[in-house]
């Protein structure tokens, strides 16, 4: 998704102990390395991530 001009990738998991594959980690690292935001999200951390996304959405848009 795009939030305030920033690319945000959420890797969705069904629970906190669900495995993140090597390919998923690779892609998340590539996104972060390119200036995007990459997050592994599961029900146990959703409230924190949701709060951070709201804060990000309220920031000045990134235009570069």
Buried (B, 14 or more C-beta within 10 A) or exposed (E): EEBBEBBBBBBEBEEEEEEEEEEBEEBBEEBEEEEBBBBBBBEEBEEEBEEBBEEBEEEEEEEE
